[in-house]
Amino acid sequence: MRGDRVSETAPALKVGIDTSEWTLEGEWTIRRLESCIGEVRSQLARANASVRWNLEGLSRLDSFGATLLWRAWGQGWPEHIRIGEAHRKVIEKVAESSGASLPRPPRPGVLDLIAALGSVVLAVAGHLMDLVRLVGQLALDVAYLFRHPTDAPLKEITANIYKMGVKAMPVAALVGFLIGVVLSYLSALQLQAFGADIFIVNILGLGIIRELGPVLVSILVAGRSGSAMTAQLGVMRVTEEIDALSAMGISRTLRLVLPKVLALSFAMPLLVLWTSGMALFGGMLSAWIQMDLSMAFFIDALPGAVPIANLYIGLTKGLIFGLLIALIACHFGLRVKPNTESLSANTTASVVVSITMVILADAVLAIATRSIGVPL
Amino acid sequence: MSLTNSLATNVEPVIELEGIVTRFGRTVIHDGLDMVVAPGEMVSLVGGSGSGKTTLLRHLIGLTRPQAGTVKLFGEVLLSGSSRVQRARRRRFGVLFQQGALFSALNVAENIAFPLEELGIAREDELRDLVAQKMAMVELEPHHAMLMPAELSGGMVKRVALARALALEPELLLLDEPTAGLDPDRSASFVELIRSLHARLSLTVVLVTHDIDTLAALSTHIAVLADRSIVSYAPLDETMAVRHPFIERFFGGEQGRRALARSRRE
């Protein structure tokens, strides 16, 4: 019984023995035609003007079936056709909009290339303008807070410190520890070849405290907290939460951006300290196991090998990188337009730009501090 | 008359809900809910906020699965069979989500063409024809084709979403608050559009709505969701006569009486 029903409803095109009468049967709908579309197309392609069409046996015809037929007929009614009134109407509807001039996407020309280049330049200029405006607004907010200390968003700042600082500690510790172990192990192999085991303290101390710690944490935080900040501000824009804040007369920079920037600037040096400490611990552990260099000796030798200025440089880097990451993340978050594409593009841009800027800033700082804290 | 009656009883129902139980934590939303919708009906699902209308609609779409009971569409259990069978079954109904749920990365024409393209049997030029036709069907102008969803007004979003829902010519159309967020004028014209499409495409329609004007203008049947099940499933006149606190509150207000009077006049 079921089988009968299926064969009854499946679309079919029967060509008469004298081949001049073509009979259509069954359901000519998009879902029915899906399974036999190739066959139907090749059959329809053989039709010519002399064919007599019989569509009275059709049980169903939808717009896709009608479109197929209309195109097979060369966008005009065939000379000989028998068709039910309802199905005729369906095809008439298709005929009305067939070849309708839906605007096509324009083809790019030479002018468009120039325009694209120009728009890149303008976009960069726009980003810089917005960033300057954001920094200026933050400066005004800070000045305002000095005059009205009770308006300080302390709750938001502490919440952000917890979210971006405290919660990042486990993963920062893990990454720091492992990097310390790996670095120590690799250095030890080389140093042992020269019998210069003792210099492991210098290499690890200087490398981690001054350079690796701050950069490592920054990359981690840019990926972890920077993307979160951008996405949060972006979704708040999409859901009009930021507009709601403005409507209540609450400054979005004061309440949303400033706490993030201050919190990350405060939390980053601490995170740097924590991660550098864990990396040194990992390095110490590895040196002890591999070279039998006792931990007590390592800790004893560290202050002599690494001048204290390096710690200050490392912490200052943390502060600067934290400021950069928070500013860039908020900048991109506030540029999100209410659609998913824009959200993903801005979050990606936020992370990529923060990491790039951190490494750029690190290079600049390395040059600026090249004569400070390096033992000769 | 007797012929149509006997036909109606033989026809397989489009939707069959049996003993649906839904719980969120300890809150029971539906408790042994039954509902049967016959082909060609235009059913309005009404109920207080939090009564589980949208949840029921999500069960029908297959986005959620009730804790107990069966959801049958077109005589088959919705979430049964291979993934291929399930996909084919899902193509037999279209959904208009409350916010339209247009893909924001695609423009209007691409949004409407999306289900057709997924099916993968139409060619480029046929797709263009079909999209143009769907756009004409929901009364959109051809020059709207290249707009992005972010550039559309609320009413247009609904129209594009409706065109997308109708792209595969479904037998069943599910609408979640079709007129929410539209001004009365646009709301009335959207209701008119749904009604004409219902008549022309021989659709079965289930809509969730709060708006008495919409429901009075559209529905052949009204399903009242209260006390965790369907307390009444009947045409508007009969629903009004049912003695139930929710129904009296819902239809008893000034707006309810006015809408009803208007629908009687028509």
HADDOCK unambig.tbl for C-alpha pairs under 7 A between the chains (distance, minus, plus):
assign (segid A and resid 30 and name CA) (segid B and resid 168 and name CA) 6.86 0.50 0.50
assign (segid A and resid 34 and name CA) (segid B and resid 121 and name CA) 6.31 0.50 0.50
assign (segid A and resid 37 and name CA) (segid B and resid 121 and name CA) 6.82 0.50 0.50
assign (segid A and resid 64 and name CA) (segid B and resid 130 and name CA) 6.98 0.50 0.50
assign (segid A and resid 67 and name CA) (segid B and resid 126 and name CA) 6.72 0.50 0.50
assign (segid A and resid 94 and name CA) (segid B and resid 133 and name CA) 6.57 0.50 0.50
assign (segid A and resid 97 and name CA) (segid B and resid 129 and name CA) 6.49 0.50 0.50
assign (segid A and resid 97 and name CA) (segid B and resid 132 and name CA) 6.01 0.50 0.50
assign (segid A and resid 97 and name CA) (segid B and resid 133 and name CA) 5.38 0.50 0.50
assign (segid A and resid 98 and name CA) (segid B and resid 129 and name CA) 5.14 0.50 0.50
assign (segid A and resid 99 and name CA) (segid B and resid 129 and name CA) 6.17 0.50 0.50
assign (segid A and resid 100 and name CA) (segid B and resid 132 and name CA) 6.62 0.50 0.50
assign (segid A and resid 101 and name CA) (segid B and resid 142 and name CA) 6.98 0.50 0.50
assign (segid A and resid 102 and name CA) (segid B and resid 132 and name CA) 6.67 0.50 0.50
assign (segid A and resid 102 and name CA) (segid B and resid 142 and name CA) 5.24 0.50 0.50
assign (segid A and resid 102 and name CA) (segid B and resid 143 and name CA) 6.62 0.50 0.50
assign (segid A and resid 102 and name CA) (segid B and resid 145 and name CA) 6.67 0.50 0.50
assign (segid A and resid 103 and name CA) (segid B and resid 143 and name CA) 6.33 0.50 0.50
assign (segid A and resid 338 and name CA) (segid B and resid 150 and name CA) 6.87 0.50 0.50
assign (segid A and resid 339 and name CA) (segid B and resid 104 and name CA) 5.43 0.50 0.50
assign (segid A and resid 339 and name CA) (segid B and resid 150 and name CA) 6.80 0.50 0.50
assign (segid A and resid 340 and name CA) (segid B and resid 104 and name CA) 6.14 0.50 0.50
assign (segid A and resid 340 and name CA) (segid B and resid 105 and name CA) 6.92 0.50 0.50
assign (segid A and resid 341 and name CA) (segid B and resid 104 and name CA) 6.87 0.50 0.50
assign (segid A and resid 341 and name CA) (segid B and resid 105 and name CA) 5.58 0.50 0.50
